[in-house]
Amino acid sequence: MGGAQETGAQVEPVVRDSAGIARYRHEAICAVLRVTDGRLAVLLSTRVSPPFAGLHTLPSGAVEPEETLDQAVLRHLAAKVDVAGLAHLEQLGTQSDPHRDPAQRTIGTGYLGLMQASNEPHLPDGAGWFDVDELPAMGFDHAAVVARAIERLRAKLSYTNLGFALAPDEFTIGELREVYVAALGHDVSATNLQRILTRRGQLEATGAKHPVGSKGGRPAQVFRFVDRTLVVTDPFAVLRPD
């Protein structure tokens, strides 16, 4: 995952203030994940300028002096996707390898963003959704940010209600299972999923039923998440493969 650094790039010297304290560039980086076509995907763009021209990168950019990290990541995301469509955003951690940016000393703070499967945002030219299991060559250390984002998502799906940020507003248990299978990367029983999430108080029935399909059968009950903000419901739980 990720491409090799381009050769020939000159790293700018670290700037220091009058007291000799180093002043670094700081950037915000976001791995936006969603389930599309039954697979977990991440938003990437093709980089057009050096370093790493032609490789794929996550939405990212410098933090301005007058803004917070959260404000910075939302500003850079807005250039790639409708940030109003984000169902969840949280900070992942810091990337601090001195050589992570061959152009200059740069500290990077990574974020995880989640979008509902039913959301189909307009993307600019050069941007697209890529299967996390088949990532293209990536610039900088952005592949490591993607890996950390997936790890965080999968962990939190086990002990929180974070599925609300990937699933549609309303869904059948079969539809919800497809989202969880894609996000977790392993099979999950629909019966067990409903039992576990109901026991934890995450799901409630809407009273509606999904129409019977061409193959017949009973109408499927429609559910929704009780909360649409992050709630820890079972701190010691793990959703394992069946």
Kinemage of the C-alpha trace (Angstrom):
@kinemage 1
@onewidth
@group {chain A} dominant
@subgroup {mainchain}
@vectorlist {calphas} color= white
{ca met a 1} P 0.000 0.000 0.000
{ca gly a 2} L 1.280 3.466 -0.834
{ca gly a 3} L 3.946 4.482 -3.317
{ca ala a 4} L 7.652 5.118 -2.896
{ca gln a 5} L 8.780 8.675 -2.409
{ca glu a 6} L 9.798 10.508 -5.552
{ca thr a 7} L 13.521 11.116 -5.903
{ca gly a 8} L 15.095 14.518 -6.365
{ca ala a 9} L 12.735 16.371 -4.020
{ca gln a 10} L 14.480 18.941 -1.859
{ca val a 11} L 13.279 19.139 1.720
{ca glu a 12} L 13.000 22.712 2.921
{ca pro a 13} L 14.931 23.480 6.123
{ca val a 14} L 12.890 23.710 9.309
{ca val a 15} L 11.974 27.303 10.157
{ca arg a 16} L 12.717 28.453 13.718
{ca asp a 17} L 11.461 31.455 15.620
{ca ser a 18} L 13.648 33.996 17.421
{ca ala a 19} L 13.888 31.680 20.439
{ca gly a 20} L 15.118 28.813 18.261
{ca ile a 21} L 11.879 26.819 18.528
{ca ala a 22} L 11.029 24.850 15.394
{ca arg a 23} L 7.910 25.861 13.463
{ca tyr a 24} L 6.349 23.080 11.385
{ca arg a 25} L 3.645 22.943 8.768
{ca his a 26} L 0.578 21.079 10.100
{ca glu a 27} L -2.011 19.441 7.869
{ca ala a 28} L -5.341 17.684 8.329
{ca ile a 29} L -6.000 14.410 6.457
{ca cys a 30} L -9.318 12.577 6.211
{ca ala a 31} L -10.189 9.022 5.230
{ca val a 32} L -13.879 9.131 4.259
{ca leu a 33} L -15.411 5.647 4.196
{ca arg a 34} L -18.772 4.433 2.927
{ca val a 35} L -20.311 1.156 1.773
{ca thr a 36} L -20.965 1.111 -1.960
{ca asp a 37} L -21.905 -1.874 -4.133
{ca gly a 38} L -21.497 -4.144 -1.129
{ca arg a 39} L -17.889 -3.134 -0.472
{ca leu a 40} L -16.213 -0.730 1.951
{ca ala a 41} L -14.732 2.135 -0.052
{ca val a 42} L -12.580 5.210 0.617
{ca leu a 43} L -12.602 8.578 -1.136
{ca leu a 44} L -9.371 9.253 -3.060
{ca ser a 45} L -8.157 11.798 -5.603
{ca thr a 46} L -5.409 11.663 -8.215
{ca arg a 47} L -2.606 14.049 -7.298
{ca val a 48} L -1.643 16.347 -10.180
{ca ser a 49} L 1.481 18.065 -8.796
{ca pro a 50} L 4.745 16.859 -7.214
{ca pro a 51} L 5.540 15.230 -4.954
{ca phe a 52} L 3.752 11.962 -5.816
{ca ala a 53} L 2.114 13.331 -8.980
{ca gly a 54} L -0.122 10.689 -10.539
{ca leu a 55} L -0.636 8.769 -7.298
{ca his a 56} L -3.797 8.801 -5.191
{ca thr a 57} L -4.220 10.728 -1.957
{ca leu a 58} L -6.828 11.437 0.705
{ca pro a 59} L -8.450 14.871 1.055
{ca ser a 60} L -5.883 16.913 2.990
{ca gly a 61} L -4.291 20.317 3.369
{ca ala a 62} L -2.640 22.810 5.659
{ca val a 63} L -4.183 24.072 8.883
{ca glu a 64} L -4.418 27.864 8.770
{ca pro a 65} L -3.364 29.942 11.804
{ca glu a 66} L -6.915 31.091 12.549
{ca glu a 67} L -8.656 27.688 12.413
{ca thr a 68} L -8.919 24.540 14.489
{ca leu a 69} L -8.003 21.105 13.148
{ca asp a 70} L -11.697 20.221 12.830
{ca gln a 71} L -12.345 23.390 10.829
{ca ala a 72} L -9.356 22.672 8.606
{ca val a 73} L -10.365 19.105 7.784
{ca leu a 74} L -13.925 20.191 6.957
{ca arg a 75} L -12.616 22.960 4.699
{ca his a 76} L -10.395 20.584 2.741
{ca leu a 77} L -13.111 17.936 2.568
{ca ala a 78} L -15.534 20.479 1.117
{ca ala a 79} L -13.313 20.722 -1.962
{ca lys a 80} L -13.943 17.008 -2.669
{ca val a 81} L -17.360 16.141 -1.252
{ca asp a 82} L -20.475 17.653 0.312
{ca val a 83} L -19.449 17.702 3.971
{ca ala a 84} L -23.094 18.116 4.988
{ca gly a 85} L -23.438 14.480 3.985
{ca leu a 86} L -20.929 13.277 6.574
{ca ala a 87} L -22.711 11.265 9.253
{ca his a 88} L -19.677 11.028 11.550
{ca leu a 89} L -16.224 12.622 11.892
{ca glu a 90} L -13.567 11.873 14.491
{ca gln a 91} L -9.843 12.362 14.951
{ca leu a 92} L -7.619 9.311 14.461
{ca gly a 93} L -4.113 10.344 15.455
{ca thr a 94} L -0.924 12.066 14.345
{ca gln a 95} L 1.510 11.191 11.557
{ca ser a 96} L 4.917 12.594 12.550
{ca asp a 97} L 7.621 10.847 10.532
{ca pro a 98} L 10.108 13.647 9.719
{ca his a 99} L 10.269 12.446 6.094
{ca arg a 100} L 6.536 11.868 5.484
{ca asp a 101} L 6.459 14.908 3.161
{ca pro a 102} L 9.584 15.145 0.972
{ca ala a 103} L 8.934 18.845 0.317
{ca gln a 104} L 9.001 20.107 3.915
{ca arg a 105} L 8.704 19.061 7.554
{ca thr a 106} L 4.978 18.440 8.036
{ca ile a 107} L 2.958 17.046 10.937
{ca gly a 108} L -0.263 15.343 9.840
{ca thr a 109} L -3.403 14.718 11.899
{ca gly a 110} L -5.641 12.008 10.495
{ca tyr a 111} L -9.442 11.847 10.658
{ca leu a 112} L -12.086 9.201 10.032
{ca gly a 113} L -15.193 10.368 8.190
{ca leu a 114} L -18.229 8.164 7.541
{ca met a 115} L -21.001 8.507 4.976
{ca gln a 116} L -24.268 6.594 4.740
{ca ala a 117} L -24.574 3.959 2.029
{ca ser a 118} L -27.626 5.791 0.686
{ca asn a 119} L -25.655 9.026 0.177
{ca glu a 120} L -24.467 9.593 -3.408
{ca pro a 121} L -22.449 12.835 -3.272
{ca his a 122} L -21.223 14.626 -6.368
{ca leu a 123} L -17.448 14.288 -6.748
{ca pro a 124} L -15.069 16.538 -8.703
{ca asp a 125} L -12.966 15.257 -11.603
{ca gly a 126} L -10.141 13.029 -10.432
{ca ala a 127} L -11.929 11.869 -7.279
{ca gly a 128} L -13.660 8.557 -6.708
{ca trp a 129} L -14.519 5.724 -4.325
{ca phe a 130} L -11.958 2.900 -4.123
{ca asp a 131} L -12.396 -0.541 -2.584
{ca val a 132} L -10.264 -0.619 0.582
{ca asp a 133} L -9.091 -4.141 -0.326
{ca glu a 134} L -7.820 -2.994 -3.740
{ca leu a 135} L -6.200 0.382 -3.085
{ca pro a 136} L -4.143 1.994 -5.844
{ca ala a 137} L -0.618 3.302 -5.218
{ca met a 138} L -0.895 6.166 -2.744
{ca gly a 139} L 1.281 9.180 -1.966
{ca phe a 140} L 2.746 10.330 1.322
{ca asp a 141} L 1.677 8.072 4.222
{ca his a 142} L -2.017 8.206 3.328
{ca ala a 143} L -2.283 4.418 2.996
{ca ala a 144} L -1.399 4.212 6.699
{ca val a 145} L -4.198 6.685 7.491
{ca val a 146} L -6.666 4.512 5.557
{ca ala a 147} L -5.521 1.416 7.466
{ca arg a 148} L -5.936 3.209 10.792
{ca ala a 149} L -9.396 4.451 9.782
{ca ile a 150} L -10.555 0.927 8.881
{ca glu a 151} L -9.171 -0.448 12.139
{ca arg a 152} L -10.974 2.245 14.139
{ca leu a 153} L -14.265 1.702 12.292
{ca arg a 154} L -14.224 -2.060 12.754
{ca ala a 155} L -13.389 -1.792 16.431
{ca lys a 156} L -16.150 0.715 17.138
{ca leu a 157} L -18.780 -1.288 15.244
{ca ser a 158} L -18.333 -3.929 17.929
{ca tyr a 159} L -19.033 -1.787 20.988
{ca thr a 160} L -20.891 1.317 19.759
{ca asn a 161} L -23.847 2.205 17.540
{ca leu a 162} L -21.550 3.552 14.778
{ca gly a 163} L -23.429 1.537 12.163
{ca phe a 164} L -25.861 4.481 12.011
{ca ala a 165} L -23.219 6.444 10.098
{ca leu a 166} L -23.015 3.833 7.302
{ca ala a 167} L -26.571 2.498 7.059
{ca pro a 168} L -29.525 4.311 5.429
{ca asp a 169} L -31.939 6.142 7.755
{ca glu a 170} L -34.315 3.159 7.557
{ca phe a 171} L -33.518 -0.421 6.563
{ca thr a 172} L -34.466 -4.059 6.824
{ca ile a 173} L -32.229 -6.352 8.864
{ca gly a 174} L -31.054 -7.917 5.605
{ca glu a 175} L -29.968 -4.503 4.311
{ca leu a 176} L -28.237 -3.684 7.596
{ca arg a 177} L -26.407 -7.012 7.513
{ca glu a 178} L -24.974 -6.151 4.086
{ca val a 179} L -23.574 -2.901 5.496
{ca tyr a 180} L -21.987 -4.645 8.481
{ca val a 181} L -20.511 -7.443 6.353
{ca ala a 182} L -18.883 -4.896 4.035
{ca ala a 183} L -17.597 -2.736 6.885
{ca leu a 184} L -16.316 -5.572 9.086
{ca gly a 185} L -14.808 -7.593 6.252
{ca his a 186} L -16.362 -10.878 7.401
{ca asp a 187} L -19.740 -12.584 7.398
{ca val a 188} L -22.344 -11.746 10.036
{ca ser a 189} L -25.584 -13.620 10.675
{ca ala a 190} L -28.665 -11.424 10.169
{ca thr a 191} L -30.378 -13.155 13.102
{ca asn a 192} L -27.428 -12.613 15.452
{ca leu a 193} L -26.982 -9.020 14.299
{ca gln a 194} L -30.613 -8.185 15.030
{ca arg a 195} L -30.463 -9.941 18.403
{ca ile a 196} L -27.271 -8.191 19.498
{ca leu a 197} L -28.193 -4.684 18.358
{ca thr a 198} L -31.725 -4.988 19.742
{ca arg a 199} L -30.414 -6.224 23.096
{ca arg a 200} L -28.099 -3.220 23.227
{ca gly a 201} L -30.999 -0.870 22.536
{ca gln a 202} L -29.554 0.347 19.223
{ca leu a 203} L -32.489 -0.524 16.950
{ca glu a 204} L -36.186 0.249 16.937
{ca ala a 205} L -38.925 -0.855 14.538
{ca thr a 206} L -40.532 1.899 12.465
{ca gly a 207} L -43.822 0.027 12.109
{ca ala a 208} L -43.379 -0.105 8.343
{ca lys a 209} L -42.751 -3.243 6.301
{ca his a 210} L -40.729 -3.736 3.155
{ca pro a 211} L -42.856 -4.853 0.166
{ca val a 212} L -42.647 -8.519 -0.787
{ca gly a 213} L -40.333 -9.112 -3.741
{ca ser a 214} L -40.885 -11.215 -6.849
{ca lys a 215} L -39.728 -14.340 -4.964
{ca gly a 216} L -42.517 -14.010 -2.395
{ca gly a 217} L -42.061 -14.529 1.328
{ca arg a 218} L -43.106 -12.392 4.262
{ca pro a 219} L -42.825 -8.589 4.233
{ca ala a 220} L -39.624 -7.585 6.034
{ca gln a 221} L -39.849 -5.281 9.037
{ca val a 222} L -38.190 -1.867 8.688
{ca phe a 223} L -35.886 -0.571 11.438
{ca arg a 224} L -33.840 2.508 12.279
{ca phe a 225} L -31.111 3.350 14.783
{ca val a 226} L -32.416 4.834 18.038
{ca asp a 227} L -29.520 7.326 18.213
{ca arg a 228} L -27.805 9.059 15.319
{ca thr a 229} L -24.856 10.229 17.377
{ca leu a 230} L -22.104 8.003 18.738
{ca val a 231} L -23.042 6.006 21.853
{ca val a 232} L -20.968 3.308 23.584
{ca thr a 233} L -23.433 0.473 24.159
{ca asp a 234} L -21.220 -2.498 25.084
{ca pro a 235} L -17.598 -1.579 25.887
{ca phe a 236} L -16.353 -5.180 26.021
{ca ala a 237} L -18.091 -6.600 22.957
{ca val a 238} L -16.516 -7.868 19.716
{ca leu a 239} L -18.479 -8.761 16.565
{ca arg a 240} L -16.666 -11.864 15.349
{ca pro a 241} L -17.149 -13.928 12.163
{ca asp a 242} L -19.926 -16.511 12.436
